[in-house]
């Protein structure tokens, strides 16, 4: 399974199709991470983050944060930054969040040995 980090790195502010691509790839990566951890004997609760509504991301942000906290705990990574602390309607916030989130996914992928 190959992870598409470019899809996580390149969403374009204000473009719904780009955000949908990001959300889909993010959901796929969370699924891969969860499967790897489950195969290694860890309990990882699964949430329907792949079904995110780009027009209403509040619930998605909450469950997304929970999954990242669980990944960090299991993999002994620093707790992720607060993924809830952003305003997707502000371009600077959006790109800062995207960059920080990408780094978290790269850390998880590296720790799990997936690319």
C-alpha positions as CSV (number, residue, x, y, z in Angstrom):
1,X,0.0,0.0,0.0
2,X,1.4,3.3,-1.0
3,X,0.5,6.5,0.8
4,X,-0.1,9.6,-1.2
5,X,1.5,12.3,1.0
6,X,1.2,14.8,-1.9
7,X,-2.6,14.7,-1.4
8,X,-2.1,15.7,2.2
9,X,0.4,18.4,1.3
10,X,-1.3,20.1,-1.5
11,X,-5.0,20.9,-0.7
12,X,-5.9,24.3,-2.1
13,X,-7.6,26.8,0.2
14,X,-11.2,27.4,-0.9
15,X,-11.3,24.6,-3.5
16,X,-13.9,21.9,-2.5
17,X,-12.5,19.3,-4.9
18,X,-9.0,19.7,-3.5
19,X,-10.4,19.4,0.0
20,X,-12.4,16.3,-0.9
21,X,-9.2,14.7,-2.3
22,X,-7.4,15.6,0.9
23,X,-10.1,14.2,3.1
24,X,-10.3,10.9,1.2
25,X,-6.5,10.3,1.3
26,X,-6.4,11.2,5.0
27,X,-9.1,8.7,5.6
28,X,-7.2,6.0,3.7
29,X,-4.1,6.7,5.6
30,X,-5.9,6.5,8.9
31,X,-7.3,3.2,7.8
32,X,-3.8,1.9,6.9
33,X,-2.4,3.1,10.3
34,X,-5.2,1.5,12.2
35,X,-4.9,-1.8,10.4
36,X,-1.1,-1.9,11.0
37,X,-1.6,-1.2,14.7
38,X,-4.5,-3.7,15.0
39,X,-2.3,-6.3,13.3
40,X,0.4,-5.6,15.9
41,X,-2.2,-6.2,18.7
42,X,-3.2,-2.7,19.6
43,X,-6.8,-1.6,20.0
44,X,-7.6,1.4,17.8
45,X,-11.1,2.7,17.7
46,X,-12.3,3.5,14.2
47,X,-14.4,6.5,13.3
48,X,-15.9,7.3,9.9
49,X,-13.5,10.1,9.1
50,X,-13.4,9.1,5.4
51,X,-17.0,10.2,5.2
52,X,-16.3,13.8,6.1
53,X,-18.5,16.5,4.8
54,X,-16.3,19.3,3.5
55,X,-19.0,21.8,4.3
56,X,-19.2,20.8,8.0
57,X,-15.9,19.6,9.4
58,X,-16.5,20.2,13.1
59,X,-17.4,16.6,14.0
60,X,-14.6,15.4,11.7
61,X,-12.1,17.5,13.4
62,X,-13.1,16.1,16.8
63,X,-12.9,12.4,15.8
64,X,-9.8,13.1,13.8
65,X,-8.1,14.5,16.9
66,X,-9.1,11.4,18.9
67,X,-7.5,9.1,16.3
68,X,-4.3,11.1,16.2
69,X,-4.0,11.1,20.0
70,X,-4.4,7.3,20.0
71,X,-1.8,6.9,17.3
72,X,0.6,9.1,19.2
73,X,0.1,7.2,22.4
74,X,0.6,3.8,20.9
75,X,3.6,4.9,18.8
76,X,5.2,6.9,21.7
77,X,5.1,10.1,19.6
78,X,4.6,13.6,21.0
79,X,0.9,14.3,21.4
80,X,-0.2,16.0,18.1
81,X,-0.9,19.7,18.1
82,X,-4.5,20.6,18.7
83,X,-6.1,19.7,15.4
84,X,-9.2,21.5,16.5
85,X,-7.5,24.8,16.8
86,X,-8.1,26.3,13.4
87,X,-10.4,28.2,11.3
88,X,-10.7,26.6,7.9
89,X,-12.1,29.9,6.6
90,X,-8.8,31.7,7.2
91,X,-6.2,30.9,4.6
92,X,-3.2,31.2,6.9
93,X,-4.8,28.9,9.5
94,X,-5.7,26.4,6.8
95,X,-2.1,26.2,5.4
96,X,-0.5,26.1,8.8
97,X,-2.8,23.3,9.8
98,X,-2.2,21.3,6.6
99,X,1.6,21.6,7.1
100,X,1.5,20.5,10.7
101,X,-0.9,17.7,10.0
102,X,1.4,16.4,7.1
103,X,4.3,16.2,9.5
104,X,2.3,14.2,11.9
105,X,1.3,11.7,9.2
106,X,4.9,11.4,8.0
107,X,6.0,10.6,11.6
108,X,3.3,7.9,11.9
109,X,4.1,6.4,8.5
110,X,7.8,6.3,9.3
111,X,7.2,4.7,12.7
112,X,5.0,2.1,11.1
113,X,7.3,1.5,8.1
114,X,4.7,2.4,5.5
115,X,5.3,4.7,2.6
